[in-house]
Amino acid sequence: MNIVLLEPEIPANTGNIGRTCVATDTSLHLIEPLGFHLTDKMLKRSGMDYWQQLDVKRYMDWDDFRSKNPDAKLFFATTKGQHLYTDVSFDPDSYIVFGKESAGIPEEILIEHPNECIRIPMAGESRSLNLSNSVAIVLYEALRQNDFRGMTLSGELHRLKW
């Protein structure tokens, strides 16, 4: 699975997303410009010691990403999406694209992929969810559809027995 962040602005969100990617064996793709440096203390704080284990790739811009991933099966998480994230079929190698916190994915990109635009339902006048929460919601649905392949499915207590 692949998470793509298009011009992320908040280091703590990207750190949290990186940690989630490590826990789910998901690759993280960062498309510049970034609103922070990868040495930012908030990125390191939220990503904890997981960042060193992260499969992360950087791209100069959207065109660079597309040229290096020409056959990527893309989905675009946006409040403008016509489909719920639960209504599409994710492959194990799908790329789920999220836009920057302040503006989302540019409409010039969305208009080229109307059938791949997905949204998370929200109540009332809510404009958006936190980026790291949105990534977790959609990513875990994609993983569920693929039977959580390669993930630990059972847990055990440390001291007590079930």
C-alpha positions as CSV (number, residue, x, y, z in Angstrom):
1,M,0.0,0.0,0.0
2,N,1.1,3.6,-0.6
3,I,0.2,6.9,1.0
4,V,1.0,10.0,-1.0
5,L,1.1,13.4,0.7
6,L,0.9,16.3,-1.8
7,E,2.7,19.3,-0.3
8,P,2.1,18.6,3.4
9,E,2.4,21.6,5.6
10,I,2.3,20.4,9.2
11,P,5.3,18.3,10.4
12,A,3.3,16.7,13.3
13,N,0.8,15.3,10.8
14,T,3.4,13.9,8.6
15,G,5.2,12.4,11.6
16,N,2.0,10.7,12.7
17,I,1.4,9.4,9.2
18,G,4.9,8.1,8.9
19,R,4.4,6.2,12.2
20,T,1.2,4.7,10.8
21,C,2.9,3.7,7.6
22,V,5.6,1.8,9.5
23,A,3.0,0.0,11.6
24,T,1.1,-1.0,8.4
25,D,4.1,-1.7,6.2
26,T,3.0,1.1,3.9
27,S,5.3,3.3,1.7
28,L,5.1,7.0,2.2
29,H,5.5,9.3,-0.8
30,L,6.2,13.0,-0.1
31,I,5.7,15.5,-2.9
32,E,7.4,18.9,-2.5
33,P,7.2,21.6,-1.6
34,L,7.0,20.5,2.0
35,G,5.9,23.1,4.7
36,F,8.8,21.9,6.9
37,H,12.2,20.3,6.9
38,L,12.6,16.5,7.4
39,T,14.8,17.4,10.4
40,D,12.0,19.3,12.1
41,K,11.7,18.4,15.8
42,M,7.8,18.1,15.6
43,L,8.2,15.6,12.8
44,K,10.6,13.6,14.8
45,R,8.6,13.9,18.0
46,S,5.3,12.7,16.4
47,G,7.1,10.0,14.3
48,M,9.1,8.9,17.3
49,D,11.8,6.3,16.5
50,Y,9.7,4.9,13.7
51,W,10.9,7.4,11.1
52,Q,14.2,5.4,10.6
53,Q,12.2,2.3,9.6
54,L,9.9,4.2,7.2
55,D,10.0,3.5,3.5
56,V,9.8,7.2,2.3
57,K,10.3,8.6,-1.1
58,R,10.5,12.3,-2.1
59,Y,9.5,14.0,-5.3
60,M,10.2,17.5,-6.6
61,D,6.5,18.0,-7.7
62,W,3.4,16.2,-8.9
63,D,4.9,15.7,-12.4
64,D,8.0,14.1,-10.9
65,F,5.8,11.7,-8.9
66,R,3.7,10.8,-12.0
67,S,6.8,10.2,-14.1
68,K,8.3,7.9,-11.6
69,N,5.0,6.0,-10.9
70,P,3.3,6.0,-14.3
71,D,1.2,2.8,-13.7
72,A,0.1,3.7,-10.1
73,K,-3.5,2.9,-9.3
74,L,-4.4,6.3,-7.7
75,F,-7.2,7.3,-5.4
76,F,-7.6,10.9,-4.3
77,A,-9.0,11.6,-0.8
78,T,-11.0,14.8,-1.1
79,T,-14.2,16.4,0.3
80,K,-15.2,16.9,-3.3
81,G,-15.2,13.2,-4.0
82,Q,-18.2,11.5,-5.6
83,H,-17.6,8.1,-4.0
84,L,-17.2,7.1,-0.4
85,Y,-13.9,5.6,0.5
86,T,-15.7,2.4,1.4
87,D,-17.3,2.1,-2.1
88,V,-14.1,1.6,-4.1
89,S,-11.8,-1.4,-4.4
90,F,-8.2,-0.9,-3.2
91,D,-5.5,-3.2,-4.5
92,P,-2.5,-4.1,-2.3
93,D,-0.4,-1.6,-4.3
94,S,-2.9,1.2,-4.5
95,Y,-1.7,4.8,-4.1
96,I,-3.9,7.0,-1.9
97,V,-3.3,10.7,-2.4
98,F,-3.9,13.3,0.2
99,G,-3.5,17.1,-0.3
100,K,-2.1,19.8,1.9
101,E,-3.9,20.7,5.1
102,S,-4.9,24.2,4.1
103,A,-6.2,23.5,0.5
104,G,-6.4,19.8,-0.3
105,I,-5.6,18.4,-3.7
106,P,-5.7,21.0,-6.5
107,E,-8.8,20.8,-8.6
108,E,-6.7,20.6,-11.8
109,I,-5.6,17.2,-10.6
110,L,-9.0,16.1,-9.3
111,I,-10.8,16.9,-12.6
112,E,-8.6,14.5,-14.4
113,H,-9.6,11.6,-12.1
114,P,-13.3,12.0,-11.2
115,N,-13.9,8.3,-10.7
116,E,-10.9,7.9,-8.3
117,C,-12.0,10.8,-6.0
118,I,-13.1,9.4,-2.6
119,R,-14.4,11.1,0.5
120,I,-15.0,10.4,4.1
121,P,-18.5,11.3,5.2
122,M,-18.9,14.0,7.9
123,A,-21.8,15.5,9.7
124,G,-23.1,19.0,9.6
125,E,-21.0,21.9,8.4
126,S,-17.6,20.1,9.1
127,R,-15.1,21.1,6.4
128,S,-12.5,18.5,6.9
129,L,-10.8,16.0,9.3
130,N,-7.2,16.2,10.5
131,L,-4.9,14.9,7.8
132,S,-3.3,12.1,9.9
133,N,-6.8,10.9,11.0
134,S,-8.0,10.9,7.4
135,V,-5.0,8.8,6.3
136,A,-5.6,6.3,9.1
137,I,-9.3,6.0,8.3
138,V,-8.8,5.3,4.5
139,L,-5.6,3.3,4.9
140,Y,-7.2,0.8,7.3
141,E,-10.2,0.4,5.0
142,A,-7.8,-0.4,2.2
143,L,-5.9,-2.8,4.4
144,R,-9.2,-4.5,5.5
145,Q,-10.2,-5.0,1.9
146,N,-6.9,-6.8,1.4
147,D,-7.4,-9.0,4.5
148,F,-4.7,-7.1,6.5
149,R,-2.1,-9.0,4.5
150,G,1.2,-9.4,6.4
151,M,-0.2,-7.9,9.6
152,T,-0.5,-9.4,13.1
153,L,-4.2,-10.2,13.6
154,S,-4.2,-11.5,17.1
155,G,-2.9,-10.0,20.3
156,E,-2.0,-11.3,23.7
157,L,-1.8,-9.9,27.2
158,H,1.6,-9.3,28.8
159,R,0.9,-10.6,32.3
160,L,-2.6,-12.1,32.3
161,K,-4.3,-14.8,30.3
162,W,-7.5,-14.4,28.3
